[in-house]
Amino acid sequence: MDSWTFWLSALANLLGSVGGVSLAFSVDRYREKYRSVATYREQLYSCVQELELVRERCENTRDRLGVGDTSVSSFDAPTLQALFNSAGIQRYSSYGIIVCVASLVAHLKTIDTEMQHFRFLAPRGLTAPSVAYVKGELDMTARVTKYVQDQLQGELKRLKHYEKRTERDAAMIADLVRVAGSAPEKRSS
């Protein structure tokens, strides 16, 4: 065996090893990203379902709340909190989605604290001003929850075409502020 064959064989083995290891790492990274996006997608889907329940709870509580009532529902959303704390939202979602989710998490905690306050404050039931205030807050919560739910459904559709920031982010945040501050819609009974 001459030296030329030896060096050619050694180089082929070296390139095969390095190339094989690189290929294995690339495949592993691709699989990990796919699993991570799939987990994020599942979290989004769970949040959309949970927000539907929260919105219905807000509307039902608002519609049946009256003077003298003492039982007021809780508005805890653990799946939304888990989504907000997950790495997937930081990696794959747009800035507008992060702001919407963070705002809703904070608002739901605030509304839950207010409901607890009213339960402890009025052992004989809610007064008329308290009922009006709580109904207004529940109406705003239902509107904001529906808006964020729609944005999360749009995020589910966007996942096929991954973009970190979109041009819609500023408009999405402005719409969130508008929805949170808008007057309640007239409901036909």
Residue, then its C-alpha position, 0 to 999 in steps of 0.5 A: m500500500d502506497s502513501w497516496t492510498f493511505w492518505l486518501s483513505a484517512l481523509a475519506n474516513l475523517l470527512g465521513s466521520v465529521g460529515g456524519v456527526s454534522l449531519a446527525f446534529s443537523v437532523d437532531r436540531y431539526r427534530e428538536k425545533y419541530r417538537s418545540v413548534a408542535t408543543y407551542r402549537e398545542q399550547l396555543y390550541s389549549c389556550v384558545q379553548e380555555l379562553e372560550l370557557v373564560r369568555e363564556r364564564c364572564e358573559n354568564t356571570r355578567d348576565r346573572l349578576g344582581v344586587g345582593d348576590t354573593s357568589v362570583s366566579s373565579f377567572d383563573a386561566p392556568t393554560l394561558q399562564a403556562l403559555f406566557n411562561s413557556a419558551g415557545i412564546q418567546r421563540y416563535s411568536s410575534y411581539g404583538i402576541i406576547v403583549c396581548v397574552a401578557s396583558l390578558v394574564a395581568h388583567l385576569k389576575t386583576i379581575d380575579t383579585e377584584m372578585q375575591h375582594f367583593r366576595f369578602l367585602a360584602p358578606r350580605g351581597l353586592t350593592a348596586p354600585s358594585v354590581a354596575y362596576v363588576k358588570g362593566e369589568l366583566d364586559m371588558t374582560a369578555r371583549v379582551t378575551k375574545y380579541v386575544q382568542d382571535q389573535l391566538q387563532g391567527e398565530l396558529k395559522r401563522l406558524k407555517h410561515y415563521e416570522k418573529r416580528t410582523e408589520r401587524d404588531a403595532a396595529m394588534i397592540a393598538d387594537l387591544v388598547r382600543v378593545a379594552g377601552s371601548a364602550p360595551e356593545k348593546r346586547s339584544s335580549 
